[in-house]
Amino acid sequence: QVQLVESGGGVVQAGGSLRLSCAASGLTFSSYTMGWFRQAPGKDREFVTAISWTYHTYYADSVKGRFTISRDNAENTVYLRMDSLKPEDSAAYYCATEGVAHGTRWPRPDWGYWGQGTNVTVSS
């Protein structure tokens, strides 16, 4: 079955950087659009960024210019580089994959599988 395992979360000061990783298994990774979401306490889950299986990228306005998504198909891993972090970036960050291979709903894929999340805390 599909498994997504996030890592790299932690506590960082405002203005700092973190890199999250999401290791995928149980799927042909190179054929799937991957994404990152986040959810702060008491708030709804929100979209952060996605990278298609054709390497197109898409970002939420709130992170554009500060966050960078990338993928390494050889390692079955998607990364989220977060720079210039702000306290409002504090949240649990979740990795997701589109539910089908070679999806055609970009940039609004149907997300099919989710990781368990990794926590990011940005202190002011």
Salt bridges, closest charged atoms under 4 A:
GLU46 OE2 - ARG38 NE 2.53
ASP61 OD1 - LYS64 NZ 3.01
ASP83 OD1 - ARG81 NE 2.84
ASP89 OD1 - ARG38 NH1 2.90
ASP89 OD2 - ARG66 NH1 2.72
ASP110 OD2 - ARG105 NE 3.27
